[in-house]
Amino acid sequence: MRGAQGIDGIDTVRAIAWDFDGVLNIAGDAWKAVARDELGVDPDALTQAIFGTDSRALLTGRDDSLERLEAWVAKTGIEADPEDILEVLFENDNAPDGTLLRMISQLDRAGLAQVIATNSDARRARYLAVDGGWSERVDAIFASGEMGAMKPEAEFFAAIEEALGLAPQELLLIDDTERNVDAADTRGWRVWHYGQGSAMALAQALMPLLLRGSEGAEGLPPSVAD
């Protein structure tokens, strides 16, 4: 199922793969104002400098985001340190959804493995794991920039299956991009197409799993409803 009433085969799920941007991360474009006001950098030009040329090379680890940024700074003569720019960008592009964090905690108590599965460059992935605090919230971060493959490529999903030692039907992908959901579904994964503001619908779909981690709660688990 992709976001209707429930998830087919949910009782077979042993691990959940969460997409990051658009699902766990709700920062949106908040970083743009910071880049403009604190660093004096045009956010659109910054986006173009990092992602505008062959974004796949960046997101599969062939190119380095800092090297791209260093080249742009040198070319434009902007008086800003490339490493400082990246730090500000990463810091302000990480705003966890509180409702989903509570859901993750309850699912953890239910004994499910939980990972982040994201199309992200390697530097940002390392920031999220350490400085962003995500290594303390999930069991692993699978980032395309470190894997050499990206969603919706089959190699991306196969790598997660192998790393976790699980069959496709034991994995659930929660993602806001339909082509990624379709690709996982084709492999035999359980899937949920996440829409903006649909945390409560997701909680209902995950209820059989959430209830494993609750302590005799009736209806919606309190840790999700708070």
Secondary structure, DSSP 8 states (H G I E B T S, - for coil): --SSS--TTGGG--EEEE-TBTTTB--TTHHHHHHHHHH---HHHHHHHHHSS-HHHHHTTSS-HHHHHHHHHHHHT-SS-HHHHHHHHHHTT--B-HHHHHHHHHHHHTT-EEEEEE---HHHHHHHHTTT-GGGTSSEEEEHHHHT--TTSHHHHHHHHHHHT--GGGEEEEES-HHHHHHHHHHT-EEEE--TT-HHHHHHHTHHHHHHHSSS--SS-HHHH-
